[in-house]
Amino acid sequence: MTYLVSLFLFGLVLGLVAVASNPAPYFAALGLVVAAGVGCGVLVGHGGSFLSLVLFLIYLGGMLVVFAYSAALAAEPFPESWGDRSVLGYVLAYFVGVSVTAG
């Protein structure tokens, strides 16, 4: 169980780095959904199954509508993805920052 919660925590950090490093709202919304899903998985791992279900449903019902609307307003023909050099630089910088902060 400890390994599963550790995997969920790693996925949470990965999702948050994906949100923080990406300028395109399409991929940032995907990162937020991943971060919310694994964050709820962490809550389930600690025994809060009903709380995590309510949190996930509220998030998907309310906040994702706002991100879908902003993605529609900021539609780009060629959005920057996670493979671009500038975005990869941000990803590496955020991972170094998390590594230094964590220890």
N, C-alpha and C positions, 0 to 999 in steps of 0.2 A: 504494500500500500504506500510505503514511503517513496518508492521509486515512481509510482504513478503520480503522486502529488508533485514530486520533483519534475517529472515530465510536463505536467500541467503548468508549473511555475516557469519552466523554460519556455513553453509555448506562449505564456502570458508576456514575458519579456520580449520574445520574438514578435508578437503581435503589436506591442506598444512601440517597438523600434520601427516596425513597418509603417505604423501610423505617423510617427514623428519624422521619418526620413523621406517620405514620398510627397512630392508636390502635386501629383495628380489625384483628384478626389475619388476616382474610381477605385484605385488600389488602396487608398487610405480607408475607404468604407469597408473594403474586404478585410483589411487589417483590424479594424474595429470589431467586426463580427467575429473574427478569430479570437481576438483578445477577450471579448465578452464570453464566448463559448468556453474557453479554457479557464477563465476566471470563475465561471460558474462550476466548472469541473473541480477547481480547488475548493470551493465551498462545499461541494458534495463530498469531497474527500475528508473534510473536517466535520461532516455530519449535518450540514444545513441543506438538505435536499429541497424542501419546500421553498426556502428563501432563495435558493439559486434558481429555481424554476420561475418564481415570480419576477426576480431580477432580470432574467433572460427574456421573458415575455414582455416586460415593460420596455426593456431596451430595444428589442426588435420592433415592437409596436409603435413606439414613440420616436426614439432618436434616429432610427434608420430611415424614417420618412424624411427627416430634415437633411440627412446626408444624400439621399437619392435626389431630393430637390436641388441641392447645391451642385451635385454632379451633373444634373441636367442643365443647370444654368452655366456651368463652367465647361461645357463640352468642347473638347479639343480634337482636331482630326488626328493628331499624332501625339498622344500623351506620353510623358516620360514614365518609363517602367522601372522595375527594380534592377534591371540589367544595365541601365545607363551608367556612365562613369560618374556623373555628379551625384546621382542617388546612391551609388555604391560607396562613394566617399563619405556621405552622411551616415550610411549604415555602419561602416567601419568605425567612424568617430563615435557614434552612439554606443556601439558594443564595447569600445575601449573605455568610454565613460562609465558604463554599467559595470565593467570588470574592475575598474579602479575603485568605484564606489563600494562594490560588494566585497572587495577584499583581497 
